[in-house]
Amino acid sequence: MVKDGAKAPVGHVALSCAVREALAVSADRGERVFLVGGIVRDLLMGRGLGDYDLDLVVEGDGLAFAQALRERLLCDLRQHPAFLTAKLTGPFCAGPSDGPLLTEVDVATSRSEEYSSPGALPTVKPAPIEKDLWRRDFSVNALALPLLDYSRLRAHEVTPDQVLPDIVDSTGGLEDLRTKTLRVLHPESFVDDPTRLFRAVRYSVRLGFEFDMVTAGAFMQAVKSGALGTLSARRIWNEAVTALDEEHVGRVFEEFSDRGLFSTLPVVRPERLAELVAALDRVSAVRDELDPAVASAALKLVLLAGLVSEGREDIIVTVHEGSKAAKRARTVLESLATGQLPSDLVVLVASYAISGAEELRLALEAALQGGGD
């Protein structure tokens, strides 16, 4: 256990330690524990183990499991009984710090869910892992890998092919991975949770997958029937901001617009789409040279500046970005209008992205070479 020989509390725990202690709790309680979702999908696609957060799905009592794990990791615990989930957070009791470090560990009970109305949050109850997988969004995200197999993969004791027989696949996700198909699990899935419309586009672009016919039809029908109208402006905006982290961010926004996902919240109007895509792509081209926080802030600032330039500061208020965000966006537009070089690196990146001006590109290069942040 972590507490053996542990030192003063710290804000993180080693991934290897968290996995080891979770396996010990699993053995003590006799409950199966899995990893589900993108980490399993990417592993089987050869995209590596990655530095994902540790999200555990427990077939049994996830809240009690989380409590037992807390006692082993000596950390803080926040439970959400309505959703049968819990989150372990620092300070953790210091132990070995080899490999990736985690600031939190999520635990969820394997469960089913029902939606009382379109766009509403679900009502959940415990269920076997095979049923839990059916509440996921797409088949390729509905694959459950036993935590023990994940531990052995990280230790290079087995290969991905060797753990295939242990993967729980009740929705046909393995076959869809093979054929590079993005398939929604329920025809009404996009209506139940319209944020899945945005996720479908992001996954399709990121993974290079095509919608199957049922998914394509359900997608178009959900947009046409006004499913997006059940989402608040803030939730739509959050989906747009989340997409800024995508590698091919310009293409993602192009797909968002072309597929009508900005019909209820005009983050970008169709006639300004090409301009926005070009700006986002300019930031993407220099992303590797930027601190991730700077790149994310600059991409968001590009969106905000576009809204300000069209006199849509009302949208900025509606999505709760605040007056400081609008002020910074105006700073970008003012620097472009006056030709004054911004001293703020984020503003400089956004200004270059919007204009593509050679002078700003050179200024950005100089700032990066000088270690500006």
C-alpha angles and dihedrals in degrees: 000000000000093000092065104101091347121158133205118333118273135189097248145043129210114257090228090053094048091050092048093050092045090053089051091052089047091054093046094050098036092232127138116238126198145179111227134186136013096005091059093043093051093045092055091046090057093250091131134246091286128190097282123161113257108258112175126195114201122201097215129022107353094180093055090043090054091050091052091047090050090057090054097044094039095222142124122286132204117187128199104195095179089063097031090237136123138188127213114207139174151311088080121179106260117255137144110338101198119141127357117358124221128208092193143012122211122211124190132180114239099254152158124234139204129199118220092199139355112289093011124128113260131255109229138199133175116277139162117278091252090061093041089061091060092063090062122103105242133014094242088058093049100078120116120207117194110243091233090059090049090053091050091048091053089050090050090237092129138017128238090255090056093056095048093096090056096052114106107227113169096154104051095256096144092060091048090052089054093051095038092239126155107210126177113222098223130029090227094046094106090050093048091051114011092187084078087072088067093043091051090058093045093050093045092054096039097047099031091238128150126223115248116234095263092050093047091050094046090049094053093043093051092052092044093049093053100253090150089063090071090064122084118241088248093057092050091048090050089055090052092049091047089055090059088079092062118111093229095040096155093055091047091055090046089055092045090055098040091050093051099250092137093052094108098034113032098214083159129004117229092246090057095043098098090050092051094046091052091051094049091048091053090057091046090054091061098031094107090059094051133076105257091240091053092049093049093047092048093050091050090047090055089058092046093048089052091055093047092049089056094048092250099132085132087074091052089054093045093055090047098242090139137219094290091061092051091046092053090048090053088051089059092051092046092052090052092048095048098036090232114149111239118235092204109087094213091051090046092053092047092046092052091046093054097043105027086210116170091223091057092045090055091046090051092050090051092049092050093047088050091054095248118174 
